[in-house]
Amino acid sequence: MKDIRAYLQENTLLFDGGMGTYYAARNRTSHRDCEWANLTAPDEVLGIHRAYLDAGARAIKTNTYALNRLNFGESECAAMLREGWRIARRAAGEEAFVFADIGPIDPRDDTDLLAEYLFVIDQFLLLGAQYFLLETLSTDQFLHEIAAAIKARCPEAFLLVSFAAQPDGFTRDGRLIRELIRTAEDDPLIDAVGLNCVSGGRQMVELLKKLGPLPGRFAVMPNAGYPTVRANRVFYDGDPGYFAMQMATLHAQGATILGGCCGTAPEHIAATRDALLLPAPVRIELRGESAHKTEAQREDPFWTALCDPDRRPFAVELDPPEGADVTRFMAGARELRDAGVEAITVADCPVARARIDSSLTACKLKRELGMNALPHLTCRDRNLNATQALLLGLCSEGIDKVLVITGDPVPAASRDEVKSVYNFNSRKLIKYVDGLNQTVLPAPFRIFAALNVNVRNFTVQLDLARQKEEAGALGFFTQPVLSEQGLENLLLARETLQGKLVGGILPIVSYRNALFLNSEIAGIHVDEAIIARYAGADRVRGEALAEEISVDFARRMAPYVDGFYLITPFGRTALVCRIIGEIREKGR
């Protein structure tokens, strides 16, 4: 066949469909057995390739989507890659392009993911592969390095990169698809970009409308409808004619590389081939959505005060109640409001133990007390859909700030009953919220993140903080500063970061409290000299020390912070109010 670049100048390139799901349907087995079939049932794999070619495909993918050393041993992986390539080449002959198919490699522990991708790529290059498909991606991590590695070994190689986006325009990593497409399009080493999997044809039509004008080479490979489970097996029942109709619309929107993903059988590809021979629908003019589809930011006294160099506003953290009785909690919040506290932050099930939901509590504070409330938003216990639903609800209630944190892990003793769900880390969640700000939210959230100033290797923490800023964080709430090292790290953070810094203060109320914080709570370090001062102190003396030490640390951190963040010990809001009063008095 002619060079693929020349082919695409004159033709639409039609790919095959979903090898894994079609193999599973034909053999009444799991799609997870598919790659093994390169060794155990090569004639079956060959027959599937030929069925797609007979249906009109002029590009086929090797049966290698899940092959990498993390899923299989190195020797087994290499053998299946080799046979997958050989079978596809035999099927295609000179009538079709063969793409080396590489699926996403999920991280595990401290695995060097780039090295794992490069292993698969090297195997294909040794076999003579010239066309590569990197598909179903949810992030752009390592894209440039992968593209550079391919082009260094094979300058004439053609690389197609395809991302998997949900109908709302985000990937499972919370990345906005428009940004990922733009990043890949801007890399001169990437020859084509597109979308595949997760969404069906109709959803991809809507996604393309949001993208604006498409690159000259744009690929779409949707699923054939939605999966259903029958007798413990997954089926896709998408009608081939309906699928082809959507593909024709996608072609009219500017897609020049078309094919299918999960559930697309040869009949779907044949129907698409026939549909593309019909008169093309009227070309749709795509204008794209505004980068910021949001109304003016709501008035925010806390943010206004943070931006005023002559003011340092106070945010106070209150843990929501463990039971349904909120009487004491609301009384404490009212006391803080009357003391002039600018914002109340609400922890999200601290130490991973169930309490009243932080977001519902924040809404209650705003409605009933008129408080500027800032809920913590953890990565634990919510998948992507639940996170978006929660943020939409908060936005509708007028909550305009969130503190995004990873969240404490479930205690070991509870893991038989309580299972952790971590769809994101905090950086990805920040990026996801920022993406929602740009697309679906009528009023954007101001996103804050956590900064641990008590870790030994603070340069690592600063690097993570810079990544959070790049993802969309506007400021940081620090862990409590209760040591000289914490103060030094706070100074370094001030010199390094662009966002607002809200310095953490935790009043210690007793000797036992100090020992517990130092021994049991991650992210907190109390100087031994401070702990020693509490030895033998009763409650009155303990609170007096808490006031003295907290005010002293506030004075010392004041040159480096834009505001103060007090964490209420044991619900003692009266103590916090006294500390705030002293800090204000001494700051005059």
N, C-alpha and C positions, 0 to 999 in steps of 0.2 A: 504493500500500500504506500501511497505518497506520504510525505512528512505530515504529522498531525497539525502543525501550524498552518500549512497550506490547505489542508483539508477543512479546517475550521473557518478559513476565509471564505469558503464557497458553500459550506454545508453545515447543517445542524448535526451534531454527533449524538447518536442514540446509544445509550448504555444498556446493559442487562438489568436484572432485578435483584431480589434478595436471595442470594445463594443459600444462606443458613436456614431461613424459614421455608424455602421451597424444598430443600433437601429433607427437612424434618417432616413436611407434609407428605412427600412422596414415600418416605420410609417409615412413617409412623414412629418417629423417634424424637429425641431432643436435638435442637439446633446445636447444642454443645458438642455433639458427636461429629459435627460437619468437617472440621479440619482433619480429624483422624482419618476420615474417608479418603484423603489423598493417599494414604498408605494401605488402608484396609479395603476400600471399594473404589479404586480409581476409575473404573468404567462407569460407575454411577455419576461421579463428578464430571467425567467427560460428556456423558449424556445430557446433563443439565446445561453445561456450557453450550452444547450444540442446539439444545431446545431454544435457548435465548437467541442464538445466532439465526436459527431458522425463523424466529419471530421478527427479525429485522434489526437486532442489535449490531452495531458496528464497533463496539468497544465492550470488552468483558473484563471482569475483575478476577484476579486469582483467588482461589479458595483459601485465603490466608488471613482473614480479618482479625482473628484472636490469637494469632501466632506470635509469641514472644517468650523470652526465657522466664518470665515471672509466671506465666500460665502453664508452661511445659518445660521439661528439661532441655538443656542446650542442644544435645544431640538429636532429641526427638523434634525440637523446634526446627533445626536446620534441615532435617530429613523431610518434614512436612512442607516447609517452604520450597525446597527443591522440587518435590513431586507436584506441589500445587502449581508451580511455574511451568513445569514440563507438560502437565495435563492441559493447562490453559493454552499454551503455545500450540500444542497438537490440535486442539479444537479450532483455534482461530485461523491457522494456516496463514494465507496471505490476504484474507478477506476482512480481518478485523484487527483493531489495536488491542493489545493486552496490557492492562494496568496492574502493576504490583500493588496489591491492596494491603494497607496498613491501618489497623484500627487504633483507638486510643489505648495507651498503657496506663493503668491506674497506679498511683503511687502506693508503695508499701514500705513502711518504716523509713529507713534512710537510703533507700535504693536510688542509684544514679539513673534517673529516667532517661536522660539524654543518651547515656551509654546503651541502654536497652533499645531505644529507637535505632541507634546507629548500628547495632548488631544486625537487626532485621534488614536495614538498608544495605549493609555490606553484603549480606547473603544474596540479595536480589541483584546488586551490581555485579557480583561475581558470576551470576547466571546470565547476565547480558540484558537485564531489564533497562528500558529507556523511558518508560512511562510509569509515573507513580501517582497513586491516589492515597492521600492521608485523610481519613474520613471520620465522621461522627465525633469531631473534636468539640470540647466545651470550653477551651481556653487557647490562647496563642502561645503558651509556654513552649520554648525551644523551636518555634517555627523557623526563625531565621537560621539558627544553627543547623537544623535538619536540611533546609533548602541549600545552605552553603555547602554542606557535606555532599549532597547529591551532585550539585553542579561542579564541585571541585573534581570529582571522579569522572563525571559524565557531563561535559558542558552542554551537549545537545539534548539532555534530558528534559522531559516535560513534567511539571509538578502541578497537580490539581489538589487544592486544599479545601475540604468541605467541613462545615460546622453543623452541629445538631442543635436546633433552637426549638423551644416550646412555642406554642401559638402566641404567648405574650411577648415574644421577642427576646427572651433570656435563655441562656444555656443552664445546664444543671449546676454549673459553678457560679451562677449568678451574673454572668457576663452579658452585657448588652450586645446582641448580634450585630448591630450596625457598626459598633466600634471594632469588633473582630474582623468583619468583612473589610473595613477600611484599612486596618493594620496589614492584613494579608495583601490587599490590593496595592498598597504602597511599597511592598517588598519586590524589587525588580527580579529576584530569583524565583518568585512564585508566578507560574504561568496562567493559572486560572483559579477561581475561587467559587464557592457555592454553598448550598445547604443540602443536608440529607437527614433522613431518619426523624424520629420523634413526632414530627407533624405530618399530617396527610396533605393531599394536593390542595384542598380548599384553604387550609390554614397557611400553606406556603404562598398562595395567591395573596393573602392578606399581609403576610410578612414582607413580600416583595414590594407592596405598596408603601410600606414604611421605610424601605431602604433608599428610595429615590432612584435616580438613573443608575443602571447597573453597569459593571465593567463590561468590556467587549466580549470576554469569555466568562460566562456565568453558568454554573451548573445547578440543576435542581433534581433531587432524587428522593421524592417523598415516600412515605409509607402508603400501603394500599388500605386506607381506612384505619379503624381502631381494632386492637386485639381483643378477642374473647377467649375465655377458658372453658373448655368442655372436656370432661373426663380427664382432668389434670393435664390437658394439652392446650397449647396456645394456637388459635386460628385467626387468620385475617380474612374477612369476608368482603373486602372492597370490590365493588363491581368493576370489571375491566372497562366498560364503556364510560362509566362516570369518571374513573381514573383518567382515561384518555382525554375526556373533555377538559378536566382541570389542567392536564399537561399542555393542551393546546393553548389555554389561557396563559399559562406560565411562559410558553414560547412567545406569545404575543407581547408579554411584558418585557421581553428582552433576553430570556434564557436561551443560550445556544448549545448547551450540553444538557441532555435530558436522560433520565433513567429512573430506576426505582430502588427502594430499600425494602424494609421488612414487609413481607406479604405480597410483594409484586412478583407474579409468576409470568411465564412466557406469554400467556394470553393478555396480560396487561401491557406488555411491551408491544405485542402485535397490534393491539387496539390503538396504542399511541402512534405507532408507525402509520396506521391508516388515517388517524386523525390529522397528522401533520401533512398528509397529502391533500387534504381538503383546503379550500380557500381559507387563508388565515383570518382570524377575527380582527376587528379593527384594533390597531395597536393602541395600547393604553398609555397615556402620558403620565409618567410617574414623577411626582414632585417631591416626594419624601416629606417626613414630618419635621417640624421645627426641632432644633436640638433641645430646646427647653419649652415644653408644652405647658408651662406652669404660670399661674397668676402671680401677682406681686407677693413677695414674702410677707407673711403676717408680722405685725408689730411684735417685737420680742424684747421686753425690758431687760431680761438677763443678758441677751446677746449685746444689746446696746451698751450695757454697763461694762461688759467684757472688753468692748472696743474703745472705751473711754480710759485713757491713761491715768486719769485722776481718780478713778474708782476701781475698787476690787470687790465685785459682788460675791455674795455667799450662796452656795448651793449646799443643801443638807440632805444626806441620805437617811431614809427611814426604811427599815425592813417591813414589808407588809405582814399582817397578822398570820399566824399559823392556822387559826380557826376563822369562822365566819363573823365573829363579833369584831367590828371595827371601831368601837366606841373609843378605846384608849388611843388607837392610832390616829383617828380624826382629831381628837383633843390635842394630841401632840403636834399634829400638822397645823392646827389653828394657832397654837402657841408660837410656832415658828413663823407663821405668816404675820402675826401681830408684832413679832420682834423685828420685822423688816427683812426676813430672808427672801432673796430674789427667786429662788427655785428650790423645789424638792425633787430629789431623785429617788426612784423606787427600785429596789433590788429585785432581780428576777430569780426567784427561788434560790437564795444563796445556799451554798454548800450542797446544792442539788437536792434539797428537801422541799416538799410541796408547801407553798404558802399561797395566799390570795394572789391572783395573777397581777403582775406589775403593771401591765397596760390598762387593765380594767381599773386598778387602783388609781393610776394617773388620771384617767378620765373622771373618776369620782372626785378627786382633788380639784380638778379644774371646774367641774360643774358646781360643786357644793361650796367650795371655799374660794373659787376664783384664783387658785394657785397656779403659778407657772410650773408645770409638772414635767419631769423628764424620766421616762421609764427606761430601765436597762433592757436591752434586747440581746439575748444570748443566742449562740449558734446551736445550743443543746435543745433537744425535744421538739424541734419544728423542722419540717421539710420546706422546700421552696414554696409550695402552694400555701402552706399555713402561714409562712412568713409574709407573703404578699397580702393575704387576706387580713392579717393582723395590722399591717401598715395602712391598708386602705381604711380599716376601721378607725385607727388612731387619727388619720388625716381628717376623716369625717367628723371626729369629735373635737378638732381644733388643736390636738397635740402636735407641736411643730419641732420637737427635738427628740433624739434618741441617743442613748449611750450604748454603742455596740461593743460587746465583749464576747469572748469565746464561751465562758461559763464554766463553773466547776464541774468536774466529772461526778457521775453517780458514785456514792460510797460503795466500797467493795461488798459490804455486808448486805446491800440492798439490790445488788445486780441480778439476783435470781427473779425478783419481782419487777424491777424497774429497768427498762432497756434504754440506753442512750441513743439519740438520733443526732448525728452531726452531719448536716448537709453542706455546711460551710466551715471555713475558719473565719476569724474576725475580719481579715482583710478582704476576703471574697464577699462576706456579708455587707461590708461597707460599700464595695463596688456595686453590689446588687441594689442596695437602697439608693445609691446615687443614680443608677440606671433608671429606677422607678421614678426618681425625681424628674428625670429628663423625658419620661414617656407618658406614664399613666396617672401620676398624682397631680391633682389640681393645685396643690400648694406644696412646695418642697420641704423636706425635713432638713434641719441642720443636724449634721452627723458628728457626734463626738466619739472618741475612742479612749481606751485605757492605756496608761503608760506606767510600767513598773519601774520605779527608780531605785528599787532595792535589790535588783539582781547583781550578781558578781560581774558578769560580762555585759556591761551596760551598752557597749558598742553594738552588740547583736540586737538589743532591744531598740536602740535608736534606728537601726536599719529597718526593723519591722515598722517602726513608727513612720519613717519616711514613706514606706510602701502604703501605709494607711492614708497618709496625706495624698499620695498620688491617686489612691482609690476614691477619695472624696471626703475624708475626715477634715473638719474645720478646726478641731481643737482636741485637747486631751485632758482627762481627769486622771491625776496621778494617784498611785498608791500612797498611803500615809507616809509622811516623812518623819521618822523617829530616830534618825542616826546622822552622824556627820557624813557618811558615805552617801546617804540619800540626798543631802543638801548639795554635795559636789555633783552628783548626777543630775540634779535639777538644774544647776547652772549650765552643765553641758547640753542639756535638752534645750534650754533657752537659746544657746548659741547655735544650735543645729536646726531646730524645727521652725517652720513658718506659722503653724497654727497657734491658737490660743492655749495657754496652760492654766489649768485650774488645780492649785496645789492641795494635796490631800492632807487632812489633819484628823487623827483619831485619838480622842481623849481616853487615856488609860485610867481606870478607876480603882485598881487594886493590884496587889502583888500577884495574885493568882491570875488575874486578867492579863498582866504583862507576860507571865510565863506561858500562858495558853496561846497568846498571839504569836509569840516567838517560836513556839514549838508546833502548833497545829494549823496555822492559817498561812497558806501559800501567798507569797508576795509581800509579806510584812516582816520587817526586821526592826527590833527594838534594841538600842544600845544597852549593854550590860550596866552601864552607869545609871541609866534611867531606871532599869528594873530594880537595882539596889535601893533606890530612893523610896520605893514602896514597901520595903520590908517592914512589917509590923504596923503599917498604917491602917487605921479604922476607916469607915466609910467617909466620914467628914474630912479626914486628912487626905484620903484617896482622891476625893473630888477637888480638894484644894490644889493638890499636886497636878491633877489633870488640867485645871485651869491655867496654872503657872506654866507648865511645860508646853501646852498647846499654844498659848499666847506668845511664848518665846519663839517657838518654831515658826509661827505665822510672821513674826517680826523679821526673822532671819530669811525666810523664803520670799518675802514681799517684793524685793527687787527683781525677782525672776518670774513672777506669776502674774496673770491677769485677773485671777479671782481665787477664792478659797472654797474647798470642798470638805465639809465636816461630816464625819460618819458618826451617827448617834449610837452611843454604847448603851445597850440594854434598855432602849426606849427612853433614856433620860434626856428629854428635850429641854427641861429647865436648865440643866448643866450646859447644854449646847448654847442656849440663849445667853447665858452669863458669859461664856467664852466669846461669843460674837460681840457682845457689848463691850468687853474689855479690848478686843482687837480694834474695834472702831474707835474706842476712846484713846488708845495709845497711838493710833494711826493719824490722829489729828495734828 
